[in-house]
Amino acid sequence: MNQKLLMRRCLLLAKKGKGKTSPNPMVGCVIVFNNQIIGEGYHKGFGYSHAEVEAIKNVKDKKLLKKSTLYVNLEPCNHHGKTPPCTDLIIEEKIPNVVIGSIDPNSKVSGKGIEKLRENKINITYGVLEKECKELNKRFFCYHLKKRPYIILKWAKSADGYISPHNQIKGSIFWITSKQTNIISHKWRSEEDAIGVGINTINNDDPELTNRFWTGKSPYPVIIDPKNKLSLNSKLLKKHKKIYHFIDKKIVESNHQSIKIDFNNSIKELLSNLYKDNISSILIEGGRITIQKFIDSNFWDEARLLIGEKKIENGIESPSIRGASWIEKKINVDKLYISRNHLSNKL
């Protein structure tokens, strides 16, 4: 069977774990004997068995493993974490051939899994659909190579370029996009570890910052609040057991379990704190000042701009990214523009 075809099957399986595996990567595995798939599996969530373990477990006739080829989109681990090393099981089952999509960027693994398998006379092929494999785990690669979460900027603007009216009633939300687009926005929330907003958005809109319209988890709220203005009556405090509340280090007292940082270097310190707490991705949803600050400091990896049909005529102008190239997609009556920043800053 074609190696690329089988690696695509690994990627398809791996995607089933989206939003559930962090801080681990999404991994799928396929085992082939005599051009037939005899076992497959994927990593279902953090703390659960790895994909290779699941695939081997699903092989009915274990004797066939000694004559099989194992396909996996990421290098098998060779260290003890929540689960034992996958390399040990592959060696124990005497699987003679392993085909790998991409090398693991985690310094605990990177190249060491391949080395251990080769030391045990296992034939290794790697780099099959490498670009696609890295793209699937862009959050994981960013976390380990740039030492920070993968940053997605997301905002919506009206047909005439505004993100909200000037005269918006406090505590209300002005919906620019359709209900279908709002559902997709909540799907995006379910896929990320954290969701970041500035204090003005919290105080003006009083959002829950939850995933209400899609299956799966809600991300941890990250509140950027230099002057410690977060109200004890905010909806998000009632909806979330854990939040990251960042205030200026000069603030003496806080009503919340706050993290004090230097707001002269706020984005770097914020990202460093999230990285240390194993947050591998963050969706920055607003407001304009917060999003623009991430853009201007070159701390963003992906931007998702939604444009609705409504016009506001007099409002707050949208953030802007100079020189960005955009891919356009259609969501019902709305438009989605996606841009990638491959030159974003490391920590």
Secondary structure, 3 states (H helix, E strand, C coil): CCHHHHHHHHHHHHHHHCCCCCCCCCCEEEEEECCEEEEEEECCCCCCCCHHHHHHHCCCCHHHHHHCEEEEEECCCCCCCCCCCHHHHHHHCCCCEEEEEECCCCCCCCCHHHHHHHHCCCEEEECCCHHHHHHHCHHHHHHHHCCCCEEEEEEEECCCCEEEECCCCCCCCCCCCCHHHHHHHHHHHHHCCEEEEEHHHHHHHCCCCCCCCCCCCCCEEEEECCCCCCCCCCHHHHHCCCCEEEEECCCCCCCCCEEEECHHHHHHHHHHHHHHCCCCEEEEEECHHHHHHHHHCCCCCEEEEEECCCCCCCEEECCCCCCCCCEEEEECCEEEEEEECCCCCCC
